[in-house]
């Protein structure tokens, strides 16, 4: 969890050094904590997450190099900056400190202005890094929310609100895609228009809420009757459309007859004591490349109205 205060942990086995560092840093306004041995540093740092660690290299139980390596190996503490405090200035010792993961070092005896400048610099860098991490996290969350909203908006644009299936707009897009694929593969497809017979009677007799239920129930019946690759959409009112990819007219008649029979044989119950039956009339046509999308839909629509004239509750090819 990101901390809002600046907490500096000072680790040194020499109480005099702790006292000196504490006196120097007390005026900075930072919160200070002190440990006198290296063995407890990792556990303490995991619990308190200091902003910065001032770490003596020469300690008897566990030297500063080992402590720093342990801090950098732990995912909770690896990003806490470590400044080594040492009386040794040999190049190999300094290199070992940086290789262990330290960001800086200061030498004993302390040059007070230099010590304060180094500490303040790394505290500010750490604070800026934490703020950047927080901002990145917030930005990532905002981007996820925006992506979700955009996806939801796109789904709304292509979905019929009442039935949850595709709407007329998306159906026409999918039909256009199928027409394009036909030119590439030569595999034809069929389109069907389904109309609920005497649907006005449902609304007039039991109300529009019952009519909405009937539309959803018919939707479910159609979905249970078609193949996985087929597409159902609400065309408008009590009309639905089917897109049957890579299907010739005889196969389309089999699928749509299955739809018709399921709906005819389904009991519909709404509320208390309302039961009724429904039938549908279906016009089906194979896509005609010369007629195009509109012409092929019109052939299915003309077949539908021919079925209405013939007495309804039937599948008619266009």
C-alpha positions in Angstrom: 0.0 0.0 0.0 1.4 3.5 -0.9 2.4 5.5 2.2 1.7 9.2 2.4 4.4 10.1 4.9 8.2 9.9 4.5 9.6 7.4 6.9 13.4 6.9 7.0 14.8 3.7 8.6 18.3 4.1 10.0 20.2 0.8 10.5 23.6 0.9 12.4 25.0 -1.2 15.2 26.8 1.9 16.7 24.4 3.9 18.9 26.6 7.0 18.5 26.1 6.9 14.7 22.3 6.4 15.2 22.3 9.4 17.5 24.2 11.6 15.1 22.1 10.6 12.1 18.9 11.1 14.1 20.0 14.6 15.2 20.9 15.6 11.6 17.7 14.3 10.1 15.4 15.4 12.9 15.2 18.9 11.4 14.0 17.7 8.0 10.6 16.8 9.4 10.9 13.1 8.2 9.6 10.4 10.5 12.6 8.3 11.8 13.0 4.7 12.9 16.1 3.0 14.2 17.4 -0.6 14.2 20.8 -1.8 15.6 21.2 -5.0 13.7 20.6 -6.3 10.2 18.7 -9.5 10.9 15.4 -7.7 11.6 15.5 -5.2 8.8 13.6 -7.2 6.1 10.7 -8.1 8.4 10.5 -4.6 9.7 10.6 -3.1 6.2 7.9 -5.5 5.0 5.6 -4.3 7.8 6.3 -0.6 7.7 7.4 0.1 4.1 9.8 2.9 4.8 10.4 5.6 2.1 14.2 5.2 2.4 16.7 3.1 4.3 20.1 4.4 5.6 22.1 1.3 6.0 25.5 0.7 7.6 27.7 -1.7 5.7 29.8 -3.0 8.6 27.6 -4.8 11.1 28.5 -8.0 13.0 25.4 -10.1 12.7 24.4 -9.5 9.0 26.3 -6.9 7.1 24.6 -4.2 5.0 25.4 -5.9 1.7 23.4 -9.0 2.7 20.6 -6.9 4.1 20.4 -4.9 0.9 20.3 -8.0 -1.2 17.5 -9.4 0.9 15.5 -6.2 0.6 15.9 -6.2 -3.2 15.0 -9.9 -3.5 11.6 -9.4 -1.8 8.8 -8.0 -4.0 7.4 -6.0 -1.1 10.6 -4.1 -0.4 12.6 -4.2 -3.6 11.6 -0.7 -4.6 12.6 0.9 -1.3 15.8 2.9 -2.0 18.8 2.1 0.1 21.7 4.5 0.9 24.8 2.9 2.3 26.5 4.6 5.2 30.2 3.5 5.4 33.6 4.5 6.6 35.1 2.5 3.8 35.6 4.3 0.5 37.5 1.6 -1.4 36.2 1.2 -5.0 35.5 -2.4 -4.7 33.3 -1.9 -1.6 31.4 0.9 -3.3 30.9 -1.3 -6.4 29.6 -4.2 -4.1 27.1 -1.8 -2.6 25.7 -0.7 -6.0 25.7 -4.3 -7.2 23.6 -5.2 -4.2 21.0 -2.6 -5.2 21.9 0.5 -3.3 21.1 3.9 -5.0 23.8 5.9 -3.2 26.2 6.0 -0.4 27.6 8.5 2.1 30.8 8.3 4.0 31.7 8.6 7.7 32.4 11.1 9.2 29.4 12.8 7.7 29.4 15.9 5.6 26.1 17.2 6.9 25.0 19.3 3.8 25.9 16.4 1.5 24.1 13.9 3.7 20.9 16.0 3.8 21.1 16.7 0.1 21.4 13.0 -0.8 18.6 11.9 1.6 16.2 14.6 0.4 17.0 13.8 -3.3 16.2 10.1 -2.9 13.1 10.7 -0.7 11.8 13.1 -3.4 12.6 10.5 -6.1 10.9 7.8 -4.2 7.8 10.0 -3.5 7.7 10.9 -7.2 7.9 7.3 -8.2 5.1 6.3 -5.8 3.0 9.1 -7.2 3.7 8.0 -10.7 2.8 4.4 -9.8 -0.4 5.6 -8.3 -1.2 7.7 -11.4 -0.4 4.8 -13.7 -2.7 2.5 -11.6 -5.5 5.0 -11.8 -4.9 5.5 -15.5 -5.0 1.8 -16.1 -8.2 1.5 -14.1 -9.7 4.4 -16.0 -8.7 2.8 -19.3 -10.3 -0.5 -18.3 -13.5 1.3 -17.4 -13.4 3.2 -20.6 -12.8 0.0 -22.6 -15.7 -1.6 -20.8 -18.0 1.4 -21.5 -17.0 1.4 -25.2 -17.6 -2.4 -25.4 -21.0 -1.9 -23.7 -21.9 1.0 -26.0 -20.9 -1.1 -29.1 -23.1 -4.0 -27.8 -26.0 -1.7 -27.2 -25.7 -0.3 -30.8 -26.0 -3.8 -32.3 -28.4 -5.4 -29.8 -32.2 -5.4 -29.5 -33.0 -4.2 -26.0 -36.1 -6.3 -25.4 -34.9 -9.7 -26.6 -31.1 -9.4 -26.2 -30.4 -10.6 -29.7 -28.9 -8.7 -32.6 -30.8 -5.9 -34.1 -31.6 -5.1 -37.7 -28.5 -2.9 -38.2 -26.1 -5.7 -37.2 -28.0 -8.3 -39.2 -27.5 -6.3 -42.4 -23.8 -5.9 -41.6 -23.4 -9.7 -41.1 -25.4 -10.3 -44.3 -23.0 -7.9 -46.1 -20.1 -9.9 -44.7 -21.6 -13.2 -45.9 -22.2 -11.7 -49.4 -18.5 -10.7 -49.5 -17.4 -14.1 -48.4 -19.6 -15.7 -51.1 -17.6 -13.9 -53.8 -14.4 -15.4 -52.3 -15.6 -18.9 -51.6 -18.6 -19.4 -53.8 -20.6 -20.8 -50.8 -24.1 -19.4 -50.8 -26.3 -18.7 -47.8 -30.0 -18.2 -47.0 -32.0 -15.6 -45.3 -35.4 -16.1 -43.5 -38.0 -13.7 -42.2 -40.2 -15.0 -39.3 -43.5 -13.3 -38.3 -45.6 -14.2 -35.3 -49.1 -14.9 -36.5 -51.9 -12.8 -34.9 -49.5 -11.2 -32.5 -51.8 -8.2 -32.1 -54.3 -10.5 -30.4 -51.7 -11.1 -27.6 -51.3 -7.4 -26.9 -55.0 -6.7 -27.1 -56.0 -9.6 -24.9 -53.3 -9.6 -22.2 -51.4 -6.4 -22.6 -48.1 -5.3 -23.9 -46.1 -6.8 -21.0 -47.4 -10.2 -22.0 -46.6 -9.3 -25.6 -43.0 -8.6 -24.6 -42.9 -11.9 -22.8 -44.1 -13.6 -25.9 -41.4 -12.0 -28.0 -38.7 -13.2 -25.6 -40.2 -16.7 -25.5 -40.3 -16.9 -29.3 -36.7 -15.7 -29.4 -35.6 -18.5 -27.0 -37.5 -21.1 -29.1 -35.8 -19.9 -32.3 -32.4 -20.0 -30.7 -33.0 -23.6 -29.5 -33.9 -24.6 -33.1 -31.0 -23.2 -35.1 -27.4 -24.2 -35.5 -24.5 -22.5 -33.7 -23.3 -20.8 -36.9 -26.7 -19.3 -37.6 -27.7 -15.8 -36.6 -31.0 -14.6 -35.3 -32.0 -10.9 -35.2 -35.0 -8.9 -34.4 -36.2 -7.2 -37.6 -38.8 -5.1 -36.0 -42.2 -5.5 -34.2 -43.0 -9.2 -34.1 -40.7 -10.0 -37.0 -37.3 -11.9 -36.8 -34.7 -12.7 -39.3 -32.3 -15.6 -39.7 -29.0 -15.7 -41.5 -28.0 -19.2 -42.4 -24.4 -19.3 -43.6 -23.1 -21.8 -46.2 -26.7 -23.2 -46.6 -28.7 -23.9 -49.7 -32.4 -23.6 -49.9 -33.3 -27.2 -49.1 -31.2 -27.1 -45.9 -32.7 -23.7 -45.0 -36.2 -25.1 -45.3 -35.3 -27.9 -42.9 -34.0 -25.5 -40.3 -36.9 -23.1 -40.6 -39.4 -25.9 -40.5 -37.8 -27.0 -37.2 -38.3 -23.4 -35.9 -41.9 -23.4 -36.9 -42.7 -26.7 -35.4 -41.0 -25.9 -32.1 -43.0 -22.7 -31.7 -46.3 -24.3 -32.7 -45.7 -27.0 -30.1 -44.6 -24.8 -27.3 -46.9 -23.9 -24.4 -46.7 -20.2 -23.4 -47.6 -19.2 -19.9 -47.6 -15.7 -18.5 -48.5 -14.5 -15.0 -51.3 -16.3 -13.2 -53.7 -18.2 -15.4 -52.6 -16.9 -18.8 -51.7 -19.7 -21.2 -51.7 -19.4 -25.0 -50.2 -20.9 -28.1 -48.4 -19.2 -31.0 -47.6 -20.0 -34.5 -45.2 -18.3 -37.0 -45.1 -17.9 -40.8 -41.6 -18.0 -42.3 -40.4 -16.8 -45.7 -37.0 -18.2 -46.7 -34.8 -17.3 -49.7 -31.3 -18.2 -50.9 -29.1 -15.2 -51.5 -29.1 -14.1 -55.1 -26.0 -12.3 -56.0 -27.6 -10.5 -58.9 -30.4 -9.3 -56.7 -28.1 -8.2 -53.9 -28.9 -7.9 -50.2 -32.1 -5.8 -50.6 -33.4 -8.0 -53.4 -32.8 -11.2 -51.5 -34.5 -9.9 -48.4 -37.4 -8.9 -50.5 -37.7 -12.4 -51.9 -37.9 -13.8 -48.3 -40.4 -11.1 -47.4 -42.6 -11.8 -50.4 -42.5 -15.5 -49.5 -43.6 -14.6 -46.0 -46.6 -12.7 -47.2 -47.5 -15.5 -49.6 -47.5 -17.8 -46.5 -49.8 -15.4 -44.7 -52.2 -15.5 -47.7 -52.1 -19.3 -47.7 -53.3 -19.5 -44.1 -50.2 -18.8 -42.0 -48.2 -21.3 -39.8 -46.0 -22.5 -42.6 -42.6 -22.1 -44.3 -42.6 -20.8 -47.8 -39.6 -20.5 -50.1 -39.0 -17.4 -52.2 
